[in-house]
Amino acid sequence: MAFIWTTAFRSRWFVLMVILCLSTVCSVTGQARYSVPEEQTEGSFVGNIAKDLGLDVSRLISGKARIITKGSRQYVDLNRDKGMLVIKERIDREELCGKTTPCSFSFEVILENPIQLYRVTVEVTDVNDNSPVFPKEEIYLKIVESVASGTRFALESADDPDVGINDIQKYTLKPSDHFRLEVQNQPDGGQFIEMVLKTPLDREKDESHTLILIASDGGTPQRSGTARIQITVLDANDNAPVCGNSVYKADVRENSPEGTVVTTVSATDADKGINGEVTFSIAHVAKEAKKLFEVNDKSGEIKVTGKIDFEKSKTYQLNVQASDHGGYTDTCKVIIQVIDVNDNSPTIQLMSFSNTIPEDSPPGTTIAVVNVDDEDSEGNGVVKCSINSDVPFKIVSSLSGYYTIVTDDTIDRENIPEYNITITVSDQGSPPLSSSKTINVKVSDVNDSPPKFDESEYTKTVSENNSPGFSVFAVSATDADSGQNARISYLLEEREINGVALSSLVSVNSNSGVIVAVKSFDYEQIKSFVFNVTARDAGSPPLSSVATIKIMIQDQNDNAPQVLYPVQTGGSLVAEMVPRSADVGYLVTKVVAVDVDSGQNAWLSYKLQKATDRALFEVGLQNGEVRTIRQVTDKDAVKQRLTVIVEDNGQPSRSATVIVNVAVADSFPEVLSEFTDFTHDKEYNENLTFYLVLALAVVSFLFITCVVVIISVKIYRWRQSRILYHSNLPVIPYYPPRYSDTLGTGTLPHVYNYEVCRTTDSRKSDCKFGRAGSQNVLIMDPSSTGTMQRIQSEKSILDEPDSPLEVSFLPVMMCN
Ligand SMILES: *[C@@H]1O[C@H](CO)[C@@H](O)[C@H](O)[C@H]1NC(C)=O
């Protein structure tokens, strides 16, 4: 403030002085001119003002010479004692004048007593004291590498406050391999600097460039200023991606799951940033491979996306295209080798097969030809073929891949009618795969089994008196064969039994085997018979077998007992004589009866049913003997009449009654007189006349008949005598030939009494029985296979041996 104030004061004072001077006598009396370089130190000599103005130093002193400056700054001072002007304050030309040339300043030197005013002008000359300076020391430029040569880039020029030669004279650029400088002087005196691209930039080679721009002046010494130009080369998409390998090889197992990484392709792009980003894609590939693989567009990973099948293709080639965003591409070839995995089961194919085989096929008969195959390769495709071991077949290899199944043994349909043959094939992979097929072989029948009866012998019992057509039973045979070979028919043997054809006794149903009685059997005629039935199958040739059938006929109580003695006559009287002297137990007579049935049915018992005097007689229950049970007295009536009932033991029992007349007398006339009444008692007495006439006729007829018969019998006997044993036996009882066989031995194990009776027309003939046993004589009868029995008994009376006879036999119980 002080300075400002002082200056103001001085100015005011100076102005006052000048006005005063001008209004009076004041005038400029001389002037001087000097030149000094700038930047002189304080006190430096400027000029000898005293001498130049022609003034004496003393005048200067007396005149109190001093400098008056109009400006605020006083660069020059006056040394009054020496009369010299010196630098009072450093002068900066650039500050004083800027770019103006020439540069000078003026001031007045004023003297008093008298006032004298002198003008002094000082020219300041330039000294090269400033260097060129760029506005920015660092210049940053970003240039796309793709710019063309000749492109210009404007640069800011440098500044040098000095003037003239000391001002900027020259610009240079280092290094100058890519750029050159062009400097144009502008009308305003400035300079326009441009950098021109000489050769193209390549970011991939040099990402940045540093240039030094130098501005030099012309001073001495020369001064210069620099600016650093930092050039960043911007990327242009000028590079194609490049695959890491031109060919990638990879292996992949077939059936690898989806997502399995096969390989990774890579590619590089020299460009930067987005220009250097590479994406991958699969181009130009077979359709099927496209479905199997995919490439990750960023990472280049190739993955499995489908089912890889070695059997379809063993290699794949993918062309993976690597591309950047600028459309540059490269192609990486990927060769993928598929590794076989044992994923295919072997297959079995029946080439030919006969599903039925006759059971008589010899070992080695071919049944089937199979073809086995495996799609896998090497060990995975090597197959082994086998069949189950529990069948009589074997498998033999014929051609490669072909197998034949043949019989290994004889086969029997009746034993095993069908076989399941399981063919198994397995490969040698790890793990091995296998498959199997079952074929069903049926064994066809051959008629090799004869029919077989349930039993080889059948024994059946049939009650007599059966109805004709009665089914006795059914034979049954089975045949292990099948179909026609097992269709059995039953045949009856052709033979005769007892002179009759078997077929008249029984028949057999050829289909059912039911044996039917053709007629009603009579035990009394035939007790059993044996025959054969043949079972024959319908095979070709037929096979047959035979069963023996024995039919036993069972007795029925179909015959009532027949009383043989005493003979029951119509009108005549037969009486047993009992002497009055007879003791107790006297055998009056014996009732003899037979029953043609057998067994219990022929077991007879005798009972007294009615009697004149029940107290006098009894009948032996078993033997039919009529005996007295008390002493006969004179009081007893001559005529005694007993009714005896004979019952068999059958169910129900049958019976017969017989009337026994007993005469209790000592002489025959006595009897006669007594029995006269008897005859009159008879009912048939009324018809006596009729009977007498009838008897006469019968006797006459019999006489003639007897004559004829005797002659015939004589001839017959004459012929028989030549064969027979010399016996005068007049009667040959006839027994059924098989009779003895019913007992199984051919002999008679029991003792029987046989009573042989011949009934004639004579009512008076006696019946005779004998105690047989040792007395029996067996005679071979050549006309019969059976035995004949001759009965000898002291009581037998065989009269009229040639008359028709009836022979019966009966067992008599040996009770007593
Ligand atoms: C054979 O296989 C069939 C069907 O599985 C079966 O019905 C039959 O019983 C088998 N036969 C034999 C003899 O195993």
The ligand as a Gaussian input file, in Angstrom:
#p B3LYP/6-31G(d) Opt

LIG

0 1
 C      -40.294000    -127.373000     -22.064000
 O      -40.624000    -126.040000     -21.997000
 C      -42.028000    -125.774000     -22.004000
 C      -42.236000    -124.315000     -22.050000
 O      -41.430000    -123.685000     -21.153000
 C      -42.652000    -126.408000     -20.775000
 O      -44.031000    -126.195000     -20.773000
 C      -42.364000    -127.877000     -20.771000
 O      -42.847000    -128.449000     -19.583000
 C      -40.869000    -128.122000     -20.892000
 N      -40.653000    -129.549000     -21.078000
 C      -39.684000    -130.208000     -20.460000
 C      -39.550000    -131.660000     -20.813000
 O      -38.968000    -129.689000     -19.657000

